[in-house]
Amino acid sequence: MPPQKIGSTYYLDEGLYINAYRDKPFTGGIGGGGSGSGGWGLNEGPRRGEGQGSQRPRHDIIPGWNTILFDELKGINADIDKKMAPRYNALSKTIEIEINEAKIRHISKGATPYIKAKAEQRGLFELIHSKRSEYTTHLERELSFWGSNIFYKPPIYFISKGTKLLKKNKLDAAFLGYETSLQSAHERKIIDRIFEAIRPHLHATAKALETAENLAQLDYALTIKTLDERADAIRIEQVFYFQTLPGFLQNDLLRASPKASQQNSVQTLAYYEQALRTLAANRAKAITPYLKANPNIKAPLTSAELEALDSLIQHQQLKGVGPRWLDYHKSLLNKESARILNDTLTAFSGLNARAKRVEQQRTAANAQEAARKKAEAERKAKELAQQKADAARKAEELARQKTEAEPRAKEAQQRAEAERQEISFIALEGASVSLPLALPIGAATFAIPQTAYIALQNAIQEAVTGLARIAAPVVGNILVGTLFLAWPSTLGNSERRYLVSVPLTDLSTPDRPDLAALALKSESIDLPYLIASSGSGAELDLYLTPGGRAVPVRAATFDSQRQVYSLALDNPQRILTWTPANAPGSEHGSPTSLPPIPPGSVVYTGSSLNPVKTEQQGYPALDLLDQERLIVTFPADSGLPPILVIFKDPRLDPGEHYGQGLPTSGVWLGDQARSSGAPIPSQISKALSGKAVRDMKEFREDIWKAVAQDNQLSAQFSEANLKRMASGLAPKVQSIDRHKSQSTFVLHHHIPVSAGGAVYDHDNIRVVTPKAHLQIHYGEQP
């Protein structure tokens, strides 16, 4: 509005007196404002300190100084208005775009309604947080000029500040500070509009979340997690609605609800709800009529504008500025405050309703979980009681069975002991210990003529003599005989048990120590040569192989009641018996001759023995050494020489895979396989556990096939080795790990089979290289 000139005085709508010439002392009231800032006018009432009795009148420090500053102020206001006009004109569309972008920022393609609503809520919260940070920054900038809100301030405030800065030669700082403060005030006003627009979106997303997530379909943990998330969202919105209130209404609300922060969520919201309702009613009652409205301050006002209006009223009441439109300003402040308080009351009522639902659902979920736990505890208690009752019944039944079984067990034990004493290995009856023999265990014998055994004895003696003439140590074995054992078809593999015996004198040369004499005085002796048996099916090969370990010595005694020499063995329990042709003290015949076959003995016809003349076989299978052997001596008056007894290799008996194995990492057949041996991996043991095998050969094949099929282990082998293992063959070792013709990994029994080590227990198996296997059995070799 252009100023009106009356005489030499300009009357502006703000009520300022500005003289075209030298300014006179202020004698009338002044007011102020600015275009676009809700300018207002005052033309009556003195400023504070300029009424009767005030300080001396002041004059401008420069003629027309007030006019200059006022014109500059109008220019700044006009520039800001021009700059902000496009933003205000497009504000509704801009706000809509900004809110929609925030809502879709975290939504992924194909999201469910619940995930979509949750993503929208997250985007809105992030937008609120970002805008609240901007709001705080702009508030600090706005207050940095005058220390109070800049909207609705009369020009006298700027003139006073500009005059002070002019004296300090900082007038440019005054203009820049005012412009910055005014710009920040507009930014706060825009953010207030954004906050108003966000409110309905917050309500809609919260409702969508409750509708989309069916708590009845969730377990207890997920239900509580969802309810916690809803409670967190309520707290965030509660803070948001509180902070969007003008500062003076925030203070009113805190004073009206002093105990709210000490309560839980529902009670706090209830306190605030009641306080907001009271404050809104009081503001509505305080709305009074007014004479004339200020055309530049109109509803609706944002929080930033309300704070400025409240600041203006305070200055008017303190008479810092004139009282023009004061009645309108008070009425408008109360009316707008009541509107904003009612809007916040509506929001808090919605939050309180949501908080109550959350607590009700939490109470229901806790009760349901408590009931479930109680039912589970009752079920377990019932099961435990049932288990105890079952255990008591079982214990009672076992006690009864034990009472009934003890006589039967005692009778069976006595009968078994009688049978054991009577028939254990009586197949040795009629055998002469002066010759090598191969005999089935039990009341039977092989139909092999004595001439064949004599030929076998000659072959053994020649092999020993031949090896003794070789200067260099020999690591080899010599095949000395092949037997064909005609087992009845009715006997299973595990029942086809046999032993081989050889006179100890056959394993020594004249220049060697008297092994028979040593056997009579020692618990064990090292033999230079051993007899080993190896076979598959009905065929049995006998080898002369270099010794390498001590052989235990056991003494047979004469049983005068049964007229036999006997030797009781443990683990497993066995009794070996030899029936001499003539009992000790008899003068008829020789004890070394073959007596007639005892009546009742079964003769396995079709068996044969083919002695072999010193045929050396190269590197031996080291398992030949790991056979159960013992040296048996007889009483001095028996005339019988000590003999070496070799039992059937348990590796030829059937069994099944068992044992746990050990977890492995890194290279399986690495350094361990070159020393003490690598264990069987636990996954291989688990895969094969319980699988039946007919003998050790099938056991080995199973191990390597399982390794070839294991993804982790098979990756450590070459294609060639994988093909071998898939066929059940052991993989090849590196050239440095070979020994002579032996070039594949070996399954070695950690506890020797001859020492009671389990044959098919994975925990007793180690995988070693041929070179390491040789060192384990023979020690370091040249």
C-alpha positions in Angstrom: 0.0 0.0 0.0 1.6 3.4 -1.0 2.1 5.8 1.8 -0.2 8.9 2.2 1.4 12.3 2.5 -0.2 14.9 4.8 2.0 17.9 5.0 5.6 16.9 5.3 4.7 13.6 7.0 4.3 10.1 5.3 1.7 7.9 7.0 2.4 4.2 6.3 0.1 1.3 7.0 2.5 0.2 9.6 1.8 3.5 11.5 5.4 4.8 11.2 6.1 8.5 11.1 8.9 9.1 8.6 9.8 12.8 7.8 11.1 13.7 4.4 13.5 16.1 6.1 15.3 15.9 9.4 13.4 13.4 11.6 11.8 14.8 14.6 11.9 13.0 17.9 9.4 10.0 18.1 6.2 11.5 19.6 3.7 8.9 18.3 3.5 5.2 18.2 5.1 3.1 15.6 4.5 -0.3 14.3 6.0 -2.4 11.5 5.9 -5.3 9.3 6.9 -6.4 5.8 5.4 -7.4 2.6 4.8 -11.1 2.6 5.6 -11.3 6.3 2.1 -10.4 7.5 2.9 -6.8 8.0 0.6 -4.9 10.3 0.2 -1.2 11.3 0.2 0.8 14.5 -0.7 4.5 14.5 -1.5 5.0 18.1 0.2 4.6 21.5 3.8 5.5 22.4 6.7 3.0 22.3 8.0 1.9 25.6 10.3 4.6 27.1 9.0 7.4 24.9 5.9 8.5 26.8 5.8 11.2 29.4 8.9 11.3 31.6 11.0 9.2 29.2 14.5 9.8 28.1 15.4 12.8 25.9 14.2 12.8 22.3 16.6 11.3 19.8 17.4 12.4 16.3 18.7 10.4 13.3 22.5 10.2 13.2 22.1 10.9 9.4 19.4 13.1 8.0 16.7 10.8 6.5 18.4 7.8 7.9 15.1 6.1 8.9 13.7 6.6 5.4 16.8 5.0 4.0 16.6 1.9 6.2 12.9 1.5 5.7 13.3 1.6 1.9 16.1 -1.0 2.1 13.9 -3.2 4.3 11.1 -3.0 1.8 13.5 -4.0 -0.9 14.7 -7.1 1.0 11.1 -8.1 1.8 10.1 -7.7 -1.9 13.1 -9.8 -3.0 12.2 -12.6 -0.6 8.6 -12.4 -1.6 9.5 -12.7 -5.3 11.9 -15.6 -4.6 9.4 -17.5 -2.5 6.3 -16.9 -4.6 7.0 -19.8 -7.1 7.6 -22.2 -4.2 4.4 -21.2 -2.4 2.4 -21.4 -5.6 3.6 -25.0 -6.3 3.8 -26.0 -2.6 0.8 -28.4 -2.6 2.1 -30.3 -5.6 5.7 -30.3 -4.3 4.6 -31.7 -0.9 2.6 -34.4 -2.5 5.5 -35.5 -4.7 8.0 -35.5 -1.7 5.7 -37.6 0.5 5.0 -40.1 -2.3 8.7 -40.5 -3.0 9.4 -41.1 0.7 6.6 -43.8 0.8 7.8 -45.8 -2.2 11.6 -45.4 -1.5 11.9 -48.8 0.3 9.2 -50.8 -1.5 10.5 -53.7 -3.5 8.9 -55.4 -6.5 6.3 -57.9 -5.6 6.1 -56.8 -1.9 3.1 -58.1 0.1 0.6 -55.6 1.5 2.2 -55.8 4.9 5.8 -55.3 3.6 4.5 -52.5 1.5 2.8 -50.7 4.4 5.9 -51.2 6.6 8.1 -49.8 3.9 5.8 -46.7 3.5 5.9 -46.1 7.3 9.7 -46.3 7.3 9.9 -43.8 4.5 7.6 -41.4 6.3 9.6 -41.7 9.5 12.8 -40.9 7.6 11.2 -37.9 6.0 10.0 -36.6 9.4 13.5 -37.0 10.8 15.1 -35.2 7.9 12.6 -32.3 8.0 12.8 -32.0 11.7 16.6 -31.6 11.5 16.1 -28.9 8.8 13.5 -27.2 11.0 15.8 -27.0 13.9 18.6 -25.5 11.8 16.2 -22.8 10.3 14.9 -21.9 13.7 18.4 -21.2 15.0 19.1 -19.0 11.9 15.8 -17.2 12.3 16.4 -16.4 16.0 20.0 -15.3 15.3 19.0 -11.8 14.2 16.7 -10.6 16.9 16.5 -13.5 19.3 12.8 -13.9 18.5 10.5 -14.7 15.6 11.0 -12.4 12.6 7.4 -12.5 11.2 5.2 -9.6 12.1 8.1 -7.4 13.5 7.6 -3.6 12.8 10.4 -1.8 10.9 11.5 0.0 14.1 13.2 -3.3 15.2 15.3 -3.2 12.0 16.0 0.5 12.2 17.2 0.1 15.8 19.5 -2.9 14.9 20.8 -1.2 11.7 21.7 2.0 13.6 23.7 0.1 16.1 25.6 -1.9 13.4 26.2 1.3 11.4 28.1 2.8 14.3 30.3 -0.4 14.2 30.6 -0.1 10.4 28.7 -3.5 10.0 25.6 -2.3 8.2 26.0 -5.0 5.5 25.9 -7.6 8.2 22.5 -6.2 9.3 21.0 -6.5 5.9 22.5 -10.0 5.4 21.4 -11.2 8.9 17.8 -9.9 8.3 17.6 -11.6 4.9 18.9 -14.9 6.3 16.5 -14.8 9.2 13.5 -14.0 7.0 14.4 -16.8 4.6 14.7 -19.3 7.4 11.3 -18.2 8.7 9.8 -19.0 5.4 11.5 -22.4 5.3 10.0 -23.2 8.7 6.6 -22.2 7.4 7.0 -24.6 4.4 8.1 -27.5 6.7 5.1 -26.9 8.9 2.9 -27.3 5.8 4.8 -30.6 5.0 4.2 -31.8 8.6 0.5 -31.0 8.3 0.3 -33.0 5.0 2.1 -36.1 6.5 -0.5 -36.6 9.3 -3.1 -38.5 7.3 -0.5 -40.7 5.7 0.8 -41.8 9.1 -2.7 -42.8 10.1 -3.3 -44.7 6.8 -0.1 -46.7 6.9 -0.6 -47.6 10.6 -4.1 -48.9 9.7 -2.8 -50.8 6.7 -0.2 -52.5 8.9 -2.7 -53.7 11.4 -5.0 -54.9 8.6 -2.3 -56.7 6.7 -0.6 -58.6 9.5 -2.8 -61.3 11.1 -1.3 -62.0 14.5 -3.3 -65.2 14.8 -1.0 -66.7 12.1 2.2 -65.8 14.0 4.0 -67.7 16.7 4.6 -66.0 20.1 8.0 -64.6 19.4 6.9 -63.0 16.1 3.7 -61.7 17.7 5.7 -59.9 20.4 8.2 -58.6 17.9 5.3 -57.2 15.7 3.6 -55.6 18.8 7.0 -54.1 19.9 7.3 -52.5 16.4 3.8 -51.1 16.6 4.5 -49.6 20.0 7.8 -48.1 18.7 5.8 -46.5 15.8 3.3 -45.0 18.3 6.1 -43.4 20.3 7.7 -41.9 17.2 4.3 -40.4 16.1 3.7 -39.2 19.6 6.9 -37.2 19.6 6.2 -36.0 16.1 2.7 -34.6 17.0 4.1 -32.9 20.1 6.9 -31.2 18.2 4.6 -29.8 15.5 2.8 -27.8 18.2 4.0 -24.1 18.5 6.5 -23.8 21.3 4.2 -21.9 23.7 1.5 -24.7 23.3 4.2 -27.3 24.0 4.9 -25.6 27.3 1.2 -25.4 28.1 0.8 -29.1 27.5 3.8 -30.1 29.7 2.5 -27.9 32.5 -1.0 -29.4 32.2 0.3 -33.0 32.4 3.3 -33.1 34.8 3.0 -36.8 35.5 2.5 -38.1 32.0 6.2 -39.0 31.4 6.1 -41.3 34.5 3.5 -43.6 33.1 3.3 -46.4 30.6 2.4 -45.7 27.0 -1.4 -46.0 27.3 -1.5 -43.9 30.5 0.8 -41.2 29.1 -1.4 -40.8 26.0 -4.5 -40.7 28.2 -2.9 -37.9 30.3 -1.9 -35.9 27.2 -5.4 -36.5 25.7 -7.1 -35.1 28.7 -4.7 -32.1 28.9 -5.2 -31.3 25.2 -9.0 -31.5 25.6 -8.8 -29.0 28.5 -6.3 -26.7 26.7 -8.4 -26.6 23.5 -11.6 -25.8 25.5 -9.9 -23.0 27.4 -8.5 -21.5 24.2 -12.0 -21.7 22.6 -13.5 -19.9 25.6 -10.9 -17.2 25.3 -11.9 -16.2 21.8 -13.4 -12.7 22.0 -14.9 -10.2 19.6 -12.6 -7.6 18.0 -13.1 -4.2 16.3 -11.1 -4.6 13.2 -9.0 -7.4 11.7 -5.4 -7.0 10.6 -5.6 -7.7 6.8 -2.1 -9.0 6.7 -2.5 -11.8 9.4 -5.1 -14.3 8.4 -6.0 -17.9 9.4 -5.0 -20.6 9.0 -1.5 -20.0 10.5 1.3 -22.5 10.7 3.2 -23.2 13.9 6.0 -20.8 12.9 3.4 -18.0 12.3 1.6 -18.7 15.5 4.8 -18.4 17.4 5.5 -15.1 15.7 1.9 -13.9 16.5 2.4 -14.9 20.2 5.7 -12.9 20.2 4.0 -9.9 18.7 1.2 -9.9 21.3 3.7 -10.1 24.1 5.5 -7.0 22.7 2.3 -5.1 22.4 1.3 -6.0 25.9 4.7 -4.8 27.1 4.1 -1.6 25.1 7.3 -2.3 23.1 5.1 -1.5 20.0 1.7 0.2 19.6 -1.6 -1.6 20.5 -3.2 -1.5 17.1 -5.3 -4.7 16.3 -4.3 -6.2 19.7 -7.8 -7.4 20.3 -7.8 -9.1 16.9 -4.4 -10.6 17.4 -5.5 -12.2 20.7 -8.7 -13.5 19.3 -6.9 -15.0 16.3 -4.2 -16.6 18.5 -6.8 -18.3 20.7 -8.8 -19.4 17.7 -5.8 -20.9 15.8 -4.4 -22.4 19.0 -7.8 -24.1 19.7 -7.8 -25.5 16.1 -4.2 -26.9 16.4 -4.9 -28.3 19.8 -8.0 -30.1 18.6 -6.1 -31.5 15.6 -3.4 -32.8 18.0 -6.1 -34.1 20.3 -7.5 -36.1 17.4 -4.1 -37.5 16.6 -3.4 -38.4 20.2 -6.8 -40.1 20.6 -5.9 -42.3 17.6 -2.5 -43.1 19.1 -4.2 -44.0 22.4 -6.6 -46.3 20.7 -3.8 -48.0 18.9 -1.7 -48.3 22.1 -4.7 -49.9 23.9 -5.0 -52.5 21.1 -1.3 -53.2 21.3 -1.5 -53.8 25.1 -4.6 -55.9 24.8 -3.0 -58.0 22.1 0.2 -58.3 24.1 -1.8 -59.4 27.2 -3.7 -62.0 25.1 -0.5 -63.3 23.5 1.2 -63.5 26.9 -1.8 -65.4 28.4 -1.8 -67.7 25.4 1.9 -68.4 25.7 1.6 -68.9 29.5 -1.2 -71.4 28.8 0.9 -73.2 26.2 3.8 -73.4 28.5 1.6 -74.7 31.3 0.1 -77.3 29.0 3.6 -78.3 27.8 4.8 -78.5 31.4 1.8 -80.7 32.3 2.4 -82.8 29.2 6.1 -83.3 30.1 5.2 -84.0 33.7 2.7 -86.6 32.6 5.3 -88.1 30.2 7.9 -88.2 32.9 5.5 -89.9 35.3 4.6 -92.4 32.6 8.3 -93.0 31.9 9.0 -93.5 35.6 6.1 -95.9 35.8 7.3 -97.7 32.7 10.8 -97.9 34.1 9.5 -99.3 37.4 7.5 -101.9 35.5 10.5 -102.7 33.4 12.8 -103.0 36.4 10.2 -105.2 38.1 10.0 -107.4 34.9 13.8 -107.5 34.6 14.1 -108.5 38.2 11.5 -111.2 37.7 13.3 -112.4 34.5 16.6 -112.3 36.3 15.3 -114.4 39.2 13.8 -116.9 36.7 16.9 -116.8 34.4 19.6 -117.3 37.1 19.1 -121.0 37.4 18.8 -121.4 33.7 21.9 -119.3 33.1 23.9 -121.2 35.7 22.8 -124.5 34.1 23.7 -123.2 30.6 27.1 -122.0 31.8 27.8 -125.3 33.4 26.7 -127.1 30.2 28.7 -124.7 28.0 31.8 -125.1 30.1 31.4 -128.9 29.9 31.0 -128.7 26.2 33.9 -126.3 25.9 36.1 -128.6 27.9 34.9 -131.5 25.9 34.9 -130.5 22.2 36.9 -127.3 21.8 39.2 -127.8 18.9 39.2 -131.6 19.3 39.9 -131.7 15.6 43.5 -131.7 16.5 43.1 -135.2 17.8 45.2 -137.7 15.9 47.6 -135.0 14.6 51.3 -135.4 14.8 53.1 -132.2 15.9 56.3 -133.3 14.1 54.9 -132.2 10.7 53.3 -129.1 9.3 49.5 -129.4 9.5 46.4 -127.6 8.3 43.3 -128.6 10.3 39.7 -127.5 10.5 38.4 -126.5 13.9 35.9 -129.0 15.2 35.4 -132.7 15.1 36.7 -133.0 11.5 39.8 -133.3 9.4 41.0 -132.7 5.9 41.7 -135.7 3.7 45.3 -134.8 3.1 47.9 -137.6 3.1 50.9 -137.6 5.3 53.2 -137.6 2.3 51.9 -134.1 1.3 52.7 -132.8 4.8 56.2 -134.2 4.6 56.7 -132.5 1.2 55.5 -129.2 2.7 58.0 -129.6 5.6 60.8 -130.1 3.1 59.7 -127.0 1.2 59.7 -124.9 4.4 63.1 -126.1 5.4 64.6 -125.5 1.9 63.1 -121.9 1.9 64.6 -121.2 5.3 68.0 -122.5 4.3 67.9 -120.5 1.0 67.0 -117.2 2.8 69.7 -117.8 5.4 72.3 -117.9 2.6 71.3 -114.4 1.3 73.6 -111.8 2.9 71.3 -108.8 2.4 68.1 -108.5 4.5 65.2 -109.8 2.6 61.8 -108.1 2.7 59.8 -110.6 0.9 57.8 -113.8 1.3 58.2 -117.2 -0.2 55.2 -119.3 -1.2 55.8 -122.8 0.2 52.5 -124.5 -0.4 49.0 -124.1 -1.7 46.1 -126.0 -0.1 42.6 -126.6 -1.5 40.3 -127.0 1.5 37.1 -128.9 0.5 34.7 -127.3 2.9 31.1 -128.6 3.0 28.6 -126.3 1.3 26.6 -126.3 4.5 29.3 -124.3 6.3 29.2 -120.5 6.1 32.3 -118.5 5.7 32.5 -117.6 9.4 32.2 -121.4 10.2 35.1 -122.4 8.0 37.7 -122.0 10.7 41.1 -123.6 10.6 44.6 -123.3 12.0 48.1 -124.2 10.7 50.9 -125.6 12.9 54.6 -125.9 12.0 57.3 -127.5 14.1 59.5 -124.7 15.5 62.6 -126.6 14.4 61.6 -126.2 10.7 62.0 -122.4 11.0 65.6 -122.5 12.1 68.9 -123.4 10.6 71.7 -125.3 12.4 73.8 -122.1 13.0 70.8 -120.3 14.5 69.9 -120.4 18.2 67.9 -123.4 19.4 64.4 -121.9 19.1 62.9 -124.9 20.9 65.1 -124.4 23.9 64.3 -120.6 24.0 60.6 -121.4 23.9 60.9 -123.5 27.0 62.4 -120.5 29.0 60.7 -117.4 27.5 57.3 -115.7 27.5 57.9 -114.7 23.9 60.7 -115.0 21.3 61.5 -113.3 18.1 61.5 -115.7 15.2 63.7 -115.1 12.2 61.0 -116.5 9.9 57.2 -116.9 10.2 54.6 -118.9 8.5 51.7 -116.8 7.2 48.5 -118.0 5.6 46.4 -116.1 3.1 43.4 -117.2 1.1 40.1 -116.5 -0.5 37.3 -119.0 -0.6 38.6 -122.6 -0.5 42.2 -121.8 -1.5 44.8 -121.3 1.1 48.4 -120.2 0.4 51.2 -120.7 2.9 54.2 -118.3 2.9 57.5 -118.2 4.6 58.0 -114.5 5.5 60.7 -112.7 7.5 59.9 -112.3 11.2 59.5 -108.9 12.7 57.7 -109.2 16.0 57.8 -111.3 19.2 55.6 -114.4 19.2 54.1 -115.4 22.6 55.0 -118.8 24.1 52.4 -120.9 25.9 52.8 -124.3 27.5 50.4 -127.2 26.9 49.7 -129.6 29.8 48.6 -133.2 29.8 45.0 -133.9 30.8 45.2 -137.4 32.3 41.5 -137.8 32.5 40.9 -137.3 28.8 44.4 -138.5 27.8 45.2 -135.3 25.7 47.6 -132.4 25.8 45.5 -129.2 26.2 46.0 -125.5 26.2 43.3 -123.0 27.2 43.3 -119.6 25.4 41.4 -116.5 26.2 40.0 -113.7 24.0 38.3 -115.6 22.6 38.1 -118.6 24.8 39.4 -121.8 23.2 40.9 -125.0 24.2 43.5 -126.6 21.9 44.0 -130.4 22.4 46.6 -132.8 21.0 45.9 -136.5 21.3 49.2 -138.5 21.2 49.4 -141.9 19.6 50.5 -143.2 23.0 50.0 -141.6 26.4 53.1 -140.5 28.3 54.8 -143.5 29.9 53.5 -145.8 27.3 56.1 -147.9 25.6 54.1 -148.6 22.5 54.9 -146.7 19.3 56.1 -143.2 18.9 54.2 -140.0 19.9 55.2 -138.5 16.6 53.3 -141.0 14.4 49.8 -140.4 13.2 47.2 -142.4 15.2 44.0 -143.5 13.6 41.3 -140.9 13.0 39.0 -140.8 16.1 35.6 -142.3 15.7 32.9 -139.8 14.9 35.3 -137.4 13.1 34.1 -135.9 9.8 36.6 -136.2 6.9 36.5 -133.4 4.3 37.3 -135.4 1.2 38.6 -133.6 -1.9 41.1 -131.5 0.0 44.7 -131.3 -1.4 48.1 -129.9 -0.6 50.6 -128.8 -3.2 54.1 -128.0 -1.8 56.1 -125.3 -3.7 59.8 -125.3 -4.0 61.2 -121.9 -2.7 59.3 -119.5 -5.0 60.0 -116.0 -3.8 57.1 -113.5 -4.1 58.7 -110.1 -3.7 57.0 -107.5 -1.4 54.6 -109.2 1.0 51.2 -108.1 2.1 52.0 -106.7 5.5 48.7 -108.0 6.8 50.4 -111.4 6.8 52.4 -110.4 9.8 49.3 -109.2 11.6 47.9 -112.7 12.2 47.3 -114.4 15.5 50.2 -116.8 16.2 51.6 -118.5 19.3 54.3 -121.0 20.1 53.1 -124.1 22.0 55.5 -126.2 24.1 54.8 -129.6 25.5 56.0 -131.3 28.7 59.6 -132.6 28.6 58.4 -136.2 28.9 56.1 -135.9 26.0 58.8 -136.1 23.4 56.9 -133.5 21.4 58.8 -130.5 19.9 57.5 -126.9 20.2 55.3 -125.8 17.4 54.2 -122.5 15.8 50.4 -122.3 15.5 48.8 -119.8 13.0 45.1 -119.2 13.2 42.8 -118.2 10.4 43.1 -114.5 9.6 39.9 -112.7 11.0 40.0 -110.5 7.9 38.6 -113.4 6.0 35.5 -113.6 8.3 32.3 -111.6 7.6 31.3 -108.6 9.6 29.9 -105.1 9.3 31.1 -101.5 9.3 30.9 -99.7 12.6 32.7 -96.9 14.5 32.4 -93.1 14.4 35.5 -92.0 12.5 36.8 -88.5 13.1 36.0 -85.1 11.5 38.6 -84.0 9.0 39.7 -80.6 7.6 42.1 -79.6 4.9 43.9 -82.3 3.0 42.8 -85.6 4.2 45.6 -87.9 3.0 48.4 -85.5 3.6 51.2 -85.6 6.2 49.2 -87.8 8.6 49.1 -90.6 5.9 52.9 -90.4 5.8 53.3 -91.1 9.5 50.9 -92.6 11.9 48.0 -92.6 9.5 44.9 -90.5 8.6 41.6 -91.5 10.3 38.5 -92.5 8.5 36.4 -89.3 8.0 33.3 -89.3 10.2 31.0 -88.8 7.2 32.3 -92.0 5.6 31.7 -93.9 8.8 28.2 -92.5 9.1 27.4 -93.5 5.5 28.7 -97.1 5.9 27.6 -97.8 9.5 25.9 -101.2 9.8 26.7 -102.3 6.2 27.6 -106.1 6.1 30.8 -107.3 4.5 31.9 -110.8 3.6 35.6 -110.1 4.3 38.3 -107.4 4.6 38.5 -107.1 0.8 34.9 -106.0 0.5 35.4 -103.7 3.5 38.3 -101.9 1.7 36.2 -101.6 -1.5 33.3 -100.0 0.5 35.6 -97.4 2.0 37.0 -96.2 -1.3 33.7 -96.2 -3.1 32.2 -94.0 -0.3 35.1 -91.6 -0.6 34.6 -91.3 -4.3 31.0 -90.4 -3.7 31.7 -87.7 -1.1 31.7 -84.2 -2.5 34.2 -82.8 -0.1 36.7 -85.6 -0.2 36.5 -86.5 -3.9 37.5 -83.0 -4.8 41.0 -83.8 -3.4 41.7 -86.6 -5.9 42.6 -86.8 -9.5 40.3 -88.1 -12.2 42.4 -91.3 -12.5 42.2 -91.9 -8.8 38.5 -91.2 -8.7 37.9 -93.9 -11.4 39.9 -96.3 -9.3 38.0 -95.5 -6.1 34.6 -95.8 -7.9 35.6 -99.4 -8.7 36.6 -100.1 -5.1 40.4 -99.8 -5.7 42.7 -97.8 -3.5 44.0 -94.5 -5.0 47.6 -94.2 -6.1 50.1 -92.4 -3.9 52.9 -90.0 -5.1 56.1 -91.7 -6.2 58.0 -90.6 -3.1 55.5 -92.5 -0.9 55.8 -95.8 -2.8 57.7 -98.9 -1.7 58.9 -101.1 -4.5 55.8 -102.4 -6.3 53.4 -101.0 -3.7 51.9 -97.8 -5.0 48.4 -97.4 -3.4 47.2 -96.2 0.0 46.7 -98.9 2.6 44.1 -99.4 5.3 46.1 -100.2 8.4 44.8 -101.5 11.7 46.0 -99.2 14.4 45.7 -101.9 17.1 46.9 -105.0 15.4 44.3 -107.7 14.7 46.7 -110.2 16.3 46.6 -108.1 19.5 42.8 -108.1 19.6 42.2 -105.0 17.4 38.8 -104.9 15.8 38.9 -105.8 12.1 35.9 -103.7 10.9 35.9 -100.8 13.4 36.5 -97.6 11.6 38.1 -96.1 14.7 40.8 -98.8 14.5 41.6 -98.0 10.8 44.3 -95.6 9.6 45.1 -94.8 6.0 48.8 -94.8 5.3 51.2 -94.8 2.4 53.1 -98.0 1.5 56.3 -96.4 2.7 54.7 -95.5 6.1 53.1 -99.0 6.4 56.5 -100.6 6.0 58.0 -98.4 8.6 55.2 -99.2 11.1 55.7 -102.9 10.7 59.5 -103.2 10.1 60.9 -99.8 11.3 63.3 -97.8 9.2 64.5 -99.7 6.1 67.6 -99.0 4.1 
